[in-house]
Amino acid sequence: MAGYSDTPLVKKLGIAEGFKILTIDAPPGYRALISPLPASVSFAAKADASTNFVHAFAMRRVVLERLRGKPP
């Protein structure tokens, strides 16, 4: 993938071996963008105490604030 660095996106994001990831409104092809993943990385349907990484995508600030739990 072309970019300003040879560092893989998964490393830039800090995703490590064994992480449990929750994505919120991820774009199509998200998993391909962060591949290859470290060993034993899994994806969750919802956050819990074992979730290590949450990657949320929002096109509008009000949506992001709602995700953060801030009132509009």
PQR file of N, CA, C, O and H, with PARSE charges and radii, in Angstrom:
ATOM      1  N   MET A   1       0.848  -1.183   0.000 -0.4000 1.5000
ATOM      2  CA  MET A   1       0.000   0.000   0.000 -0.0000 2.0000
ATOM      3  C   MET A   1       0.885   1.235   0.000  0.5500 1.7000
ATOM      4  O   MET A   1       1.841   1.320   0.770 -0.5500 1.4000
ATOM      5  N   ALA A   2       0.573   2.175  -0.848 -0.4000 1.5000
ATOM      6  CA  ALA A   2       1.354   3.402  -0.931 -0.0000 2.0000
ATOM      7  C   ALA A   2       1.112   4.255   0.303  0.5500 1.7000
ATOM      8  O   ALA A   2       0.021   4.238   0.873 -0.5500 1.4000
ATOM      9  H   ALA A   2      -0.204   2.106  -1.474  0.4000 1.0000
ATOM     10  N   GLY A   3       2.114   4.987   0.707 -0.4000 1.5000
ATOM     11  CA  GLY A   3       1.966   5.839   1.880 -0.0000 2.0000
ATOM     12  C   GLY A   3       3.262   6.533   2.197  0.5500 1.7000
ATOM     13  O   GLY A   3       4.228   6.457   1.438 -0.5500 1.4000
ATOM     14  H   GLY A   3       3.000   5.001   0.244  0.4000 1.0000
ATOM     15  N   TYR A   4       3.278   7.203   3.310 -0.4000 1.5000
ATOM     16  CA  TYR A   4       4.444   7.982   3.695 -0.0000 2.0000
ATOM     17  C   TYR A   4       5.441   7.180   4.512  0.5500 1.7000
ATOM     18  O   TYR A   4       6.478   7.710   4.911 -0.5500 1.4000
ATOM     19  H   TYR A   4       2.493   7.265   3.927  0.4000 1.0000
ATOM     20  N   SER A   5       5.150   5.925   4.765 -0.4000 1.5000
ATOM     21  CA  SER A   5       6.012   5.126   5.622 -0.0000 2.0000
ATOM     22  C   SER A   5       5.921   3.660   5.226  0.5500 1.7000
ATOM     23  O   SER A   5       4.917   3.215   4.672 -0.5500 1.4000
ATOM     24  H   SER A   5       4.307   5.495   4.441  0.4000 1.0000
ATOM     25  N   ASP A   6       6.972   2.925   5.514 -0.4000 1.5000
ATOM     26  CA  ASP A   6       6.942   1.487   5.286 -0.0000 2.0000
ATOM     27  C   ASP A   6       6.344   0.740   6.474  0.5500 1.7000
ATOM     28  O   ASP A   6       6.196  -0.481   6.424 -0.5500 1.4000
ATOM     29  H   ASP A   6       7.788   3.287   5.964  0.4000 1.0000
ATOM     30  N   THR A   7       6.002   1.454   7.533 -0.4000 1.5000
ATOM     31  CA  THR A   7       5.427   0.823   8.721 -0.0000 2.0000
ATOM     32  C   THR A   7       3.997   0.368   8.423  0.5500 1.7000
ATOM     33  O   THR A   7       3.179   1.178   7.987 -0.5500 1.4000
ATOM     34  H   THR A   7       6.122   2.446   7.574  0.4000 1.0000
ATOM     35  N   PRO A   8       3.679  -0.908   8.648 -0.5600 1.5000
ATOM     36  CA  PRO A   8       2.320  -1.394   8.402  0.2800 2.0000
ATOM     37  C   PRO A   8       1.296  -0.682   9.285  0.5500 1.7000
ATOM     38  O   PRO A   8       1.588  -0.318  10.424 -0.5500 1.4000
ATOM     39  N   LEU A   9       0.102  -0.489   8.748 -0.4000 1.5000
ATOM     40  CA  LEU A   9      -0.962   0.197   9.477 -0.0000 2.0000
ATOM     41  C   LEU A   9      -1.264  -0.482  10.807  0.5500 1.7000
ATOM     42  O   LEU A   9      -1.483   0.194  11.812 -0.5500 1.4000
ATOM     43  H   LEU A   9      -0.136  -0.784   7.823  0.4000 1.0000
ATOM     44  N   VAL A  10      -1.277  -1.803  10.822 -0.4000 1.5000
ATOM     45  CA  VAL A  10      -1.582  -2.524  12.064 -0.0000 2.0000
ATOM     46  C   VAL A  10      -0.577  -2.162  13.157  0.5500 1.7000
ATOM     47  O   VAL A  10      -0.944  -2.071  14.328 -0.5500 1.4000
ATOM     48  H   VAL A  10      -1.099  -2.352  10.005  0.4000 1.0000
ATOM     49  N   LYS A  11       0.665  -1.958  12.789 -0.4000 1.5000
ATOM     50  CA  LYS A  11       1.685  -1.563  13.773 -0.0000 2.0000
ATOM     51  C   LYS A  11       1.482  -0.111  14.210  0.5500 1.7000
ATOM     52  O   LYS A  11       1.622   0.206  15.391 -0.5500 1.4000
ATOM     53  H   LYS A  11       0.963  -2.032  11.838  0.4000 1.0000
ATOM     54  N   LYS A  12       1.154   0.768  13.264 -0.4000 1.5000
ATOM     55  CA  LYS A  12       0.889   2.168  13.601 -0.0000 2.0000
ATOM     56  C   LYS A  12      -0.269   2.293  14.584  0.5500 1.7000
ATOM     57  O   LYS A  12      -0.267   3.168  15.450 -0.5500 1.4000
ATOM     58  H   LYS A  12       1.040   0.510  12.305  0.4000 1.0000
ATOM     59  N   LEU A  13      -1.257   1.413  14.445 -0.4000 1.5000
ATOM     60  CA  LEU A  13      -2.415   1.433  15.337 -0.0000 2.0000
ATOM     61  C   LEU A  13      -2.119   0.801  16.690  0.5500 1.7000
ATOM     62  O   LEU A  13      -2.887   0.972  17.637 -0.5500 1.4000
ATOM     63  H   LEU A  13      -1.259   0.702  13.741  0.4000 1.0000
ATOM     64  N   GLY A  14      -1.028   0.082  16.788 -0.4000 1.5000
ATOM     65  CA  GLY A  14      -0.648  -0.535  18.054 -0.0000 2.0000
ATOM     66  C   GLY A  14      -1.334  -1.853  18.335  0.5500 1.7000
ATOM     67  O   GLY A  14      -1.370  -2.302  19.481 -0.5500 1.4000
ATOM     68  H   GLY A  14      -0.404  -0.058  16.019  0.4000 1.0000
ATOM     69  N   ILE A  15      -1.878  -2.479  17.306 -0.4000 1.5000
ATOM     70  CA  ILE A  15      -2.552  -3.765  17.474 -0.0000 2.0000
ATOM     71  C   ILE A  15      -1.492  -4.844  17.646  0.5500 1.7000
ATOM     72  O   ILE A  15      -0.607  -5.003  16.805 -0.5500 1.4000
ATOM     73  H   ILE A  15      -1.849  -2.114  16.375  0.4000 1.0000
ATOM     74  N   ALA A  16      -1.593  -5.579  18.740 -0.4000 1.5000
ATOM     75  CA  ALA A  16      -0.579  -6.577  19.082 -0.0000 2.0000
ATOM     76  C   ALA A  16      -1.176  -7.978  19.138  0.5500 1.7000
ATOM     77  O   ALA A  16      -2.393  -8.161  19.091 -0.5500 1.4000
ATOM     78  H   ALA A  16      -2.312  -5.450  19.423  0.4000 1.0000
ATOM     79  N   GLU A  17      -0.301  -8.944  19.238 -0.4000 1.5000
ATOM     80  CA  GLU A  17      -0.694 -10.347  19.317 -0.0000 2.0000
ATOM     81  C   GLU A  17      -1.693 -10.559  20.453  0.5500 1.7000
ATOM     82  O   GLU A  17      -1.510 -10.065  21.566 -0.5500 1.4000
ATOM     83  H   GLU A  17       0.687  -8.795  19.276  0.4000 1.0000
ATOM     84  N   GLY A  18      -2.758 -11.311  20.142 -0.4000 1.5000
ATOM     85  CA  GLY A  18      -3.756 -11.648  21.148 -0.0000 2.0000
ATOM     86  C   GLY A  18      -4.806 -10.585  21.412  0.5500 1.7000
ATOM     87  O   GLY A  18      -5.686 -10.796  22.246 -0.5500 1.4000
ATOM     88  H   GLY A  18      -2.906 -11.713  19.239  0.4000 1.0000
ATOM     89  N   PHE A  19      -4.744  -9.441  20.724 -0.4000 1.5000
ATOM     90  CA  PHE A  19      -5.721  -8.378  20.957 -0.0000 2.0000
ATOM     91  C   PHE A  19      -7.122  -8.828  20.556  0.5500 1.7000
ATOM     92  O   PHE A  19      -7.304  -9.606  19.619 -0.5500 1.4000
ATOM     93  H   PHE A  19      -4.029  -9.269  20.046  0.4000 1.0000
ATOM     94  N   LYS A  20      -8.097  -8.318  21.290 -0.4000 1.5000
ATOM     95  CA  LYS A  20      -9.506  -8.461  20.940 -0.0000 2.0000
ATOM     96  C   LYS A  20      -9.964  -7.083  20.483  0.5500 1.7000
ATOM     97  O   LYS A  20      -9.887  -6.120  21.245 -0.5500 1.4000
ATOM     98  H   LYS A  20      -7.949  -7.686  22.051  0.4000 1.0000
ATOM     99  N   ILE A  21     -10.442  -6.983  19.243 -0.4000 1.5000
ATOM    100  CA  ILE A  21     -10.758  -5.708  18.603 -0.0000 2.0000
ATOM    101  C   ILE A  21     -12.262  -5.563  18.405  0.5500 1.7000
ATOM    102  O   ILE A  21     -12.942  -6.500  17.986 -0.5500 1.4000
ATOM    103  H   ILE A  21     -10.505  -7.766  18.624  0.4000 1.0000
ATOM    104  N   LEU A  22     -12.763  -4.382  18.711 -0.4000 1.5000
ATOM    105  CA  LEU A  22     -14.143  -4.014  18.388 -0.0000 2.0000
ATOM    106  C   LEU A  22     -14.072  -2.891  17.371  0.5500 1.7000
ATOM    107  O   LEU A  22     -13.388  -1.892  17.590 -0.5500 1.4000
ATOM    108  H   LEU A  22     -12.211  -3.621  19.050  0.4000 1.0000
ATOM    109  N   THR A  23     -14.778  -3.052  16.258 -0.4000 1.5000
ATOM    110  CA  THR A  23     -14.874  -1.953  15.294 -0.0000 2.0000
ATOM    111  C   THR A  23     -16.302  -1.439  15.284  0.5500 1.7000
ATOM    112  O   THR A  23     -17.260  -2.200  15.428 -0.5500 1.4000
ATOM    113  H   THR A  23     -15.334  -3.864  16.080  0.4000 1.0000
ATOM    114  N   ILE A  24     -16.421  -0.135  15.111 -0.4000 1.5000
ATOM    115  CA  ILE A  24     -17.731   0.506  15.036 -0.0000 2.0000
ATOM    116  C   ILE A  24     -17.795   1.253  13.721  0.5500 1.7000
ATOM    117  O   ILE A  24     -17.023   2.181  13.480 -0.5500 1.4000
ATOM    118  H   ILE A  24     -15.643   0.482  14.994  0.4000 1.0000
ATOM    119  N   ASP A  25     -18.725   0.840  12.872 -0.4000 1.5000
ATOM    120  CA  ASP A  25     -18.939   1.452  11.553 -0.0000 2.0000
ATOM    121  C   ASP A  25     -17.670   1.475  10.702  0.5500 1.7000
ATOM    122  O   ASP A  25     -17.390   2.459  10.017 -0.5500 1.4000
ATOM    123  H   ASP A  25     -19.353   0.086  13.068  0.4000 1.0000
ATOM    124  N   ALA A  26     -16.908   0.386  10.752 -0.4000 1.5000
ATOM    125  CA  ALA A  26     -15.689   0.284   9.947 -0.0000 2.0000
ATOM    126  C   ALA A  26     -16.050   0.271   8.463  0.5500 1.7000
ATOM    127  O   ALA A  26     -17.090  -0.268   8.083 -0.5500 1.4000
ATOM    128  H   ALA A  26     -17.135  -0.414  11.308  0.4000 1.0000
ATOM    129  N   PRO A  27     -15.205   0.855   7.631 -0.5600 1.5000
ATOM    130  CA  PRO A  27     -15.476   0.874   6.194  0.2800 2.0000
ATOM    131  C   PRO A  27     -15.309  -0.519   5.586  0.5500 1.7000
ATOM    132  O   PRO A  27     -14.637  -1.377   6.159 -0.5500 1.4000
ATOM    133  N   PRO A  28     -15.924  -0.736   4.420 -0.5600 1.5000
ATOM    134  CA  PRO A  28     -15.717  -2.017   3.735  0.2800 2.0000
ATOM    135  C   PRO A  28     -14.219  -2.227   3.490  0.5500 1.7000
ATOM    136  O   PRO A  28     -13.498  -1.290   3.146 -0.5500 1.4000
ATOM    137  N   GLY A  29     -13.777  -3.436   3.668 -0.4000 1.5000
ATOM    138  CA  GLY A  29     -12.372  -3.743   3.441 -0.0000 2.0000
ATOM    139  C   GLY A  29     -11.446  -3.392   4.587  0.5500 1.7000
ATOM    140  O   GLY A  29     -10.226  -3.452   4.435 -0.5500 1.4000
ATOM    141  H   GLY A  29     -14.363  -4.197   3.948  0.4000 1.0000
ATOM    142  N   TYR A  30     -12.002  -3.026   5.733 -0.4000 1.5000
ATOM    143  CA  TYR A  30     -11.186  -2.628   6.885 -0.0000 2.0000
ATOM    144  C   TYR A  30     -10.168  -3.700   7.255  0.5500 1.7000
ATOM    145  O   TYR A  30      -8.987  -3.409   7.443 -0.5500 1.4000
ATOM    146  H   TYR A  30     -12.993  -2.977   5.857  0.4000 1.0000
ATOM    147  N   ARG A  31     -10.633  -4.935   7.359 -0.4000 1.5000
ATOM    148  CA  ARG A  31      -9.716  -6.008   7.777 -0.0000 2.0000
ATOM    149  C   ARG A  31      -8.585  -6.194   6.773  0.5500 1.7000
ATOM    150  O   ARG A  31      -7.458  -6.497   7.164 -0.5500 1.4000
ATOM    151  H   ARG A  31     -11.592  -5.171   7.206  0.4000 1.0000
ATOM    152  N   ALA A  32      -8.866  -6.018   5.507 -0.4000 1.5000
ATOM    153  CA  ALA A  32      -7.808  -6.124   4.493 -0.0000 2.0000
ATOM    154  C   ALA A  32      -6.796  -4.990   4.659  0.5500 1.7000
ATOM    155  O   ALA A  32      -5.604  -5.186   4.425 -0.5500 1.4000
ATOM    156  H   ALA A  32      -9.781  -5.771   5.189  0.4000 1.0000
ATOM    157  N   LEU A  33      -7.262  -3.811   5.058 -0.4000 1.5000
ATOM    158  CA  LEU A  33      -6.357  -2.671   5.247 -0.0000 2.0000
ATOM    159  C   LEU A  33      -5.369  -2.889   6.385  0.5500 1.7000
ATOM    160  O   LEU A  33      -4.236  -2.411   6.333 -0.5500 1.4000
ATOM    161  H   LEU A  33      -8.231  -3.652   5.248  0.4000 1.0000
ATOM    162  N   ILE A  34      -5.801  -3.612   7.411 -0.4000 1.5000
ATOM    163  CA  ILE A  34      -4.912  -3.812   8.558 -0.0000 2.0000
ATOM    164  C   ILE A  34      -4.195  -5.164   8.534  0.5500 1.7000
ATOM    165  O   ILE A  34      -3.477  -5.507   9.473 -0.5500 1.4000
ATOM    166  H   ILE A  34      -6.721  -4.001   7.453  0.4000 1.0000
ATOM    167  N   SER A  35      -4.390  -5.915   7.475 -0.4000 1.5000
ATOM    168  CA  SER A  35      -3.717  -7.218   7.346 -0.0000 2.0000
ATOM    169  C   SER A  35      -2.280  -7.035   6.893  0.5500 1.7000
ATOM    170  O   SER A  35      -1.961  -6.051   6.226 -0.5500 1.4000
ATOM    171  H   SER A  35      -4.973  -5.637   6.712  0.4000 1.0000
ATOM    172  N   PRO A  36      -1.419  -7.963   7.243 -0.5600 1.5000
ATOM    173  CA  PRO A  36      -1.672  -9.144   8.055  0.2800 2.0000
ATOM    174  C   PRO A  36      -1.723  -8.793   9.539  0.5500 1.7000
ATOM    175  O   PRO A  36      -1.009  -7.910  10.014 -0.5500 1.4000
ATOM    176  N   LEU A  37      -2.572  -9.496  10.241 -0.4000 1.5000
ATOM    177  CA  LEU A  37      -2.741  -9.278  11.679 -0.0000 2.0000
ATOM    178  C   LEU A  37      -1.769 -10.146  12.475  0.5500 1.7000
ATOM    179  O   LEU A  37      -1.391 -11.231  12.033 -0.5500 1.4000
ATOM    180  H   LEU A  37      -3.152 -10.213   9.854  0.4000 1.0000
ATOM    181  N   PRO A  38      -1.371  -9.666  13.640 -0.5600 1.5000
ATOM    182  CA  PRO A  38      -0.566 -10.511  14.529  0.2800 2.0000
ATOM    183  C   PRO A  38      -1.355 -11.769  14.933  0.5500 1.7000
ATOM    184  O   PRO A  38      -2.576 -11.824  14.787 -0.5500 1.4000
ATOM    185  N   ALA A  39      -0.648 -12.748  15.429 -0.4000 1.5000
ATOM    186  CA  ALA A  39      -1.272 -14.011  15.831 -0.0000 2.0000
ATOM    187  C   ALA A  39      -2.347 -13.796  16.889  0.5500 1.7000
ATOM    188  O   ALA A  39      -2.233 -12.924  17.751 -0.5500 1.4000
ATOM    189  H   ALA A  39       0.344 -12.703  15.548  0.4000 1.0000
ATOM    190  N   SER A  40      -3.373 -14.596  16.805 -0.4000 1.5000
ATOM    191  CA  SER A  40      -4.438 -14.683  17.819 -0.0000 2.0000
ATOM    192  C   SER A  40      -5.254 -13.404  17.981  0.5500 1.7000
ATOM    193  O   SER A  40      -5.898 -13.227  19.015 -0.5500 1.4000
ATOM    194  H   SER A  40      -3.466 -15.304  16.105  0.4000 1.0000
ATOM    195  N   VAL A  41      -5.252 -12.513  17.004 -0.4000 1.5000
ATOM    196  CA  VAL A  41      -6.119 -11.337  17.062 -0.0000 2.0000
ATOM    197  C   VAL A  41      -7.530 -11.795  16.728  0.5500 1.7000
ATOM    198  O   VAL A  41      -7.733 -12.583  15.804 -0.5500 1.4000
ATOM    199  H   VAL A  41      -4.729 -12.657  16.163  0.4000 1.0000
ATOM    200  N   SER A  42      -8.508 -11.296  17.485 -0.4000 1.5000
ATOM    201  CA  SER A  42      -9.903 -11.640  17.223 -0.0000 2.0000
ATOM    202  C   SER A  42     -10.744 -10.371  17.205  0.5500 1.7000
ATOM    203  O   SER A  42     -10.330  -9.321  17.697 -0.5500 1.4000
ATOM    204  H   SER A  42      -8.343 -10.655  18.235  0.4000 1.0000
ATOM    205  N   PHE A  43     -11.931 -10.494  16.627 -0.4000 1.5000
ATOM    206  CA  PHE A  43     -12.848  -9.366  16.544 -0.0000 2.0000
ATOM    207  C   PHE A  43     -14.083  -9.666  17.379  0.5500 1.7000
ATOM    208  O   PHE A  43     -14.592 -10.788  17.375 -0.5500 1.4000
ATOM    209  H   PHE A  43     -12.268 -11.346  16.228  0.4000 1.0000
ATOM    210  N   ALA A  44     -14.560  -8.653  18.096 -0.4000 1.5000
ATOM    211  CA  ALA A  44     -15.705  -8.799  18.994 -0.0000 2.0000
ATOM    212  C   ALA A  44     -16.913  -8.070  18.431  0.5500 1.7000
ATOM    213  O   ALA A  44     -16.772  -7.110  17.675 -0.5500 1.4000
ATOM    214  H   ALA A  44     -14.147  -7.742  18.099  0.4000 1.0000
ATOM    215  N   ALA A  45     -18.092  -8.526  18.800 -0.4000 1.5000
ATOM    216  CA  ALA A  45     -19.331  -7.872  18.395 -0.0000 2.0000
ATOM    217  C   ALA A  45     -19.685  -6.719  19.325  0.5500 1.7000
ATOM    218  O   ALA A  45     -20.394  -5.791  18.932 -0.5500 1.4000
ATOM    219  H   ALA A  45     -18.207  -9.306  19.415  0.4000 1.0000
ATOM    220  N   LYS A  46     -19.183  -6.781  20.579 -0.4000 1.5000
ATOM    221  CA  LYS A  46     -19.416  -5.700  21.533 -0.0000 2.0000
ATOM    222  C   LYS A  46     -18.250  -5.677  22.521  0.5500 1.7000
ATOM    223  O   LYS A  46     -17.542  -6.669  22.695 -0.5500 1.4000
ATOM    224  H   LYS A  46     -18.607  -7.534  20.898  0.4000 1.0000
ATOM    225  N   ALA A  47     -18.072  -4.537  23.153 -0.4000 1.5000
ATOM    226  CA  ALA A  47     -16.962  -4.377  24.103 -0.0000 2.0000
ATOM    227  C   ALA A  47     -17.270  -5.076  25.409  0.5500 1.7000
ATOM    228  O   ALA A  47     -18.411  -5.114  25.868 -0.5500 1.4000
ATOM    229  H   ALA A  47     -18.648  -3.731  23.011  0.4000 1.0000
ATOM    230  N   ASP A  48     -16.220  -5.628  25.994 -0.4000 1.5000
ATOM    231  CA  ASP A  48     -16.306  -6.173  27.337 -0.0000 2.0000
ATOM    232  C   ASP A  48     -14.939  -5.982  27.995  0.5500 1.7000
ATOM    233  O   ASP A  48     -14.063  -5.329  27.428 -0.5500 1.4000
ATOM    234  H   ASP A  48     -15.292  -5.598  25.620  0.4000 1.0000
ATOM    235  N   ALA A  49     -14.759  -6.539  29.167 -0.4000 1.5000
ATOM    236  CA  ALA A  49     -13.516  -6.329  29.915 -0.0000 2.0000
ATOM    237  C   ALA A  49     -12.284  -6.853  29.197  0.5500 1.7000
ATOM    238  O   ALA A  49     -11.169  -6.429  29.498 -0.5500 1.4000
ATOM    239  H   ALA A  49     -15.470  -7.070  29.628  0.4000 1.0000
ATOM    240  N   SER A  50     -12.467  -7.773  28.248 -0.4000 1.5000
ATOM    241  CA  SER A  50     -11.312  -8.329  27.538 -0.0000 2.0000
ATOM    242  C   SER A  50     -10.993  -7.610  26.226  0.5500 1.7000
ATOM    243  O   SER A  50     -10.056  -7.995  25.527 -0.5500 1.4000
ATOM    244  H   SER A  50     -13.373  -8.118  28.004  0.4000 1.0000
ATOM    245  N   THR A  51     -11.754  -6.580  25.888 -0.4000 1.5000
ATOM    246  CA  THR A  51     -11.504  -5.829  24.660 -0.0000 2.0000
ATOM    247  C   THR A  51     -10.269  -4.955  24.842  0.5500 1.7000
ATOM    248  O   THR A  51     -10.178  -4.185  25.797 -0.5500 1.4000
ATOM    249  H   THR A  51     -12.515  -6.268  26.456  0.4000 1.0000
ATOM    250  N   ASN A  52      -9.318  -5.082  23.917 -0.4000 1.5000
ATOM    251  CA  ASN A  52      -8.072  -4.319  23.994 -0.0000 2.0000
ATOM    252  C   ASN A  52      -8.077  -3.071  23.123  0.5500 1.7000
ATOM    253  O   ASN A  52      -7.358  -2.112  23.403 -0.5500 1.4000
ATOM    254  H   ASN A  52      -9.392  -5.708  23.141  0.4000 1.0000
ATOM    255  N   PHE A  53      -8.886  -3.081  22.067 -0.4000 1.5000
ATOM    256  CA  PHE A  53      -8.778  -2.030  21.057 -0.0000 2.0000
ATOM    257  C   PHE A  53     -10.153  -1.777  20.467  0.5500 1.7000
ATOM    258  O   PHE A  53     -10.827  -2.708  20.025 -0.5500 1.4000
ATOM    259  H   PHE A  53      -9.470  -3.861  21.839  0.4000 1.0000
ATOM    260  N   VAL A  54     -10.572  -0.513  20.458 -0.4000 1.5000
ATOM    261  CA  VAL A  54     -11.824  -0.113  19.827 -0.0000 2.0000
ATOM    262  C   VAL A  54     -11.475   0.889  18.743  0.5500 1.7000
ATOM    263  O   VAL A  54     -10.810   1.891  19.004 -0.5500 1.4000
ATOM    264  H   VAL A  54     -10.025   0.244  20.817  0.4000 1.0000
ATOM    265  N   HIS A  55     -11.925   0.617  17.525 -0.4000 1.5000
ATOM    266  CA  HIS A  55     -11.672   1.509  16.403 -0.0000 2.0000
ATOM    267  C   HIS A  55     -13.022   1.955  15.864  0.5500 1.7000
ATOM    268  O   HIS A  55     -13.735   1.182  15.224 -0.5500 1.4000
ATOM    269  H   HIS A  55     -12.466  -0.196  17.312  0.4000 1.0000
ATOM    270  N   ALA A  56     -13.365   3.214  16.130 -0.4000 1.5000
ATOM    271  CA  ALA A  56     -14.659   3.761  15.732 -0.0000 2.0000
ATOM    272  C   ALA A  56     -14.472   4.735  14.579  0.5500 1.7000
ATOM    273  O   ALA A  56     -13.500   5.489  14.530 -0.5500 1.4000
ATOM    274  H   ALA A  56     -12.786   3.842  16.650  0.4000 1.0000
ATOM    275  N   PHE A  57     -15.415   4.703  13.661 -0.4000 1.5000
ATOM    276  CA  PHE A  57     -15.396   5.585  12.492 -0.0000 2.0000
ATOM    277  C   PHE A  57     -16.674   6.405  12.496  0.5500 1.7000
ATOM    278  O   PHE A  57     -17.767   5.865  12.670 -0.5500 1.4000
ATOM    279  H   PHE A  57     -16.205   4.091  13.701  0.4000 1.0000
ATOM    280  N   ALA A  58     -16.537   7.706  12.306 -0.4000 1.5000
ATOM    281  CA  ALA A  58     -17.696   8.591  12.282 -0.0000 2.0000
ATOM    282  C   ALA A  58     -17.458   9.688  11.250  0.5500 1.7000
ATOM    283  O   ALA A  58     -16.359  10.234  11.153 -0.5500 1.4000
ATOM    284  H   ALA A  58     -15.649   8.145  12.165  0.4000 1.0000
ATOM    285  N   MET A  59     -18.478   9.998  10.498 -0.4000 1.5000
ATOM    286  CA  MET A  59     -18.381  11.052   9.485 -0.0000 2.0000
ATOM    287  C   MET A  59     -18.807  12.415  10.043  0.5500 1.7000
ATOM    288  O   MET A  59     -18.480  13.457   9.475 -0.5500 1.4000
ATOM    289  H   MET A  59     -19.371   9.555  10.577  0.4000 1.0000
ATOM    290  N   ARG A  60     -19.540  12.396  11.160 -0.4000 1.5000
ATOM    291  CA  ARG A  60     -20.011  13.650  11.739 -0.0000 2.0000
ATOM    292  C   ARG A  60     -19.650  13.702  13.212  0.5500 1.7000
ATOM    293  O   ARG A  60     -19.658  12.684  13.904 -0.5500 1.4000
ATOM    294  H   ARG A  60     -19.805  11.550  11.623  0.4000 1.0000
ATOM    295  N   ARG A  61     -19.338  14.880  13.675 -0.4000 1.5000
ATOM    296  CA  ARG A  61     -18.930  15.071  15.067 -0.0000 2.0000
ATOM    297  C   ARG A  61     -20.004  14.612  16.049  0.5500 1.7000
ATOM    298  O   ARG A  61     -19.682  14.034  17.087 -0.5500 1.4000
ATOM    299  H   ARG A  61     -19.331  15.707  13.113  0.4000 1.0000
ATOM    300  N   VAL A  62     -21.265  14.859  15.739 -0.4000 1.5000
ATOM    301  CA  VAL A  62     -22.349  14.484  16.646 -0.0000 2.0000
ATOM    302  C   VAL A  62     -22.366  12.963  16.847  0.5500 1.7000
ATOM    303  O   VAL A  62     -22.662  12.491  17.944 -0.5500 1.4000
ATOM    304  H   VAL A  62     -21.526  15.329  14.895  0.4000 1.0000
ATOM    305  N   VAL A  63     -22.057  12.209  15.817 -0.4000 1.5000
ATOM    306  CA  VAL A  63     -22.005  10.747  15.927 -0.0000 2.0000
ATOM    307  C   VAL A  63     -20.851  10.344  16.840  0.5500 1.7000
ATOM    308  O   VAL A  63     -21.013   9.481  17.702 -0.5500 1.4000
ATOM    309  H   VAL A  63     -21.817  12.592  14.925  0.4000 1.0000
ATOM    310  N   LEU A  64     -19.701  10.959  16.655 -0.4000 1.5000
ATOM    311  CA  LEU A  64     -18.543  10.665  17.492 -0.0000 2.0000
ATOM    312  C   LEU A  64     -18.828  11.010  18.952  0.5500 1.7000
ATOM    313  O   LEU A  64     -18.480  10.245  19.852 -0.5500 1.4000
ATOM    314  H   LEU A  64     -19.569  11.660  15.954  0.4000 1.0000
ATOM    315  N   GLU A  65     -19.451  12.145  19.184 -0.4000 1.5000
ATOM    316  CA  GLU A  65     -19.783  12.532  20.551 -0.0000 2.0000
ATOM    317  C   GLU A  65     -20.762  11.551  21.185  0.5500 1.7000
ATOM    318  O   GLU A  65     -20.671  11.266  22.379 -0.5500 1.4000
ATOM    319  H   GLU A  65     -19.733  12.766  18.453  0.4000 1.0000
ATOM    320  N   ARG A  66     -21.689  11.038  20.398 -0.4000 1.5000
ATOM    321  CA  ARG A  66     -22.635  10.038  20.910 -0.0000 2.0000
ATOM    322  C   ARG A  66     -21.894   8.771  21.291  0.5500 1.7000
ATOM    323  O   ARG A  66     -22.198   8.155  22.313 -0.5500 1.4000
ATOM    324  H   ARG A  66     -21.763  11.270  19.428  0.4000 1.0000
ATOM    325  N   LEU A  67     -20.926   8.377  20.480 -0.4000 1.5000
ATOM    326  CA  LEU A  67     -20.119   7.187  20.787 -0.0000 2.0000
ATOM    327  C   LEU A  67     -19.319   7.385  22.073  0.5500 1.7000
ATOM    328  O   LEU A  67     -19.124   6.439  22.835 -0.5500 1.4000
ATOM    329  H   LEU A  67     -20.679   8.877  19.650  0.4000 1.0000
ATOM    330  N   ARG A  68     -18.869   8.579  22.307 -0.4000 1.5000
ATOM    331  CA  ARG A  68     -18.095   8.900  23.507 -0.0000 2.0000
ATOM    332  C   ARG A  68     -18.966   9.060  24.735  0.5500 1.7000
ATOM    333  O   ARG A  68     -18.455   9.127  25.853 -0.5500 1.4000
ATOM    334  H   ARG A  68     -19.028   9.348  21.687  0.4000 1.0000
ATOM    335  N   GLY A  69     -20.289   9.122  24.542 -0.4000 1.5000
ATOM    336  CA  GLY A  69     -21.196   9.278  25.660 -0.0000 2.0000
ATOM    337  C   GLY A  69     -21.450  10.724  26.031  0.5500 1.7000
ATOM    338  O   GLY A  69     -22.021  11.004  27.085 -0.5500 1.4000
ATOM    339  H   GLY A  69     -20.704   9.067  23.634  0.4000 1.0000
ATOM    340  N   LYS A  70     -21.024  11.663  25.161 -0.4000 1.5000
ATOM    341  CA  LYS A  70     -21.288  13.084  25.418 -0.0000 2.0000
ATOM    342  C   LYS A  70     -22.666  13.440  24.875  0.5500 1.7000
ATOM    343  O   LYS A  70     -23.031  13.007  23.782 -0.5500 1.4000
ATOM    344  H   LYS A  70     -20.560  11.436  24.305  0.4000 1.0000
ATOM    345  N   PRO A  71     -23.431  14.220  25.626 -0.5600 1.5000
ATOM    346  CA  PRO A  71     -24.725  14.670  25.083  0.2800 2.0000
ATOM    347  C   PRO A  71     -24.491  15.673  23.954  0.5500 1.7000
ATOM    348  O   PRO A  71     -23.539  16.452  23.991 -0.5500 1.4000
ATOM    349  N   PRO A  72     -25.373  15.646  22.948 -0.5600 1.5000
ATOM    350  CA  PRO A  72     -25.225  16.586  21.811  0.2800 2.0000
ATOM    351  C   PRO A  72     -25.410  18.033  22.210  0.5500 1.7000
ATOM    352  O   PRO A  72     -25.314  18.923  21.365 -0.5500 1.4000
TER
END
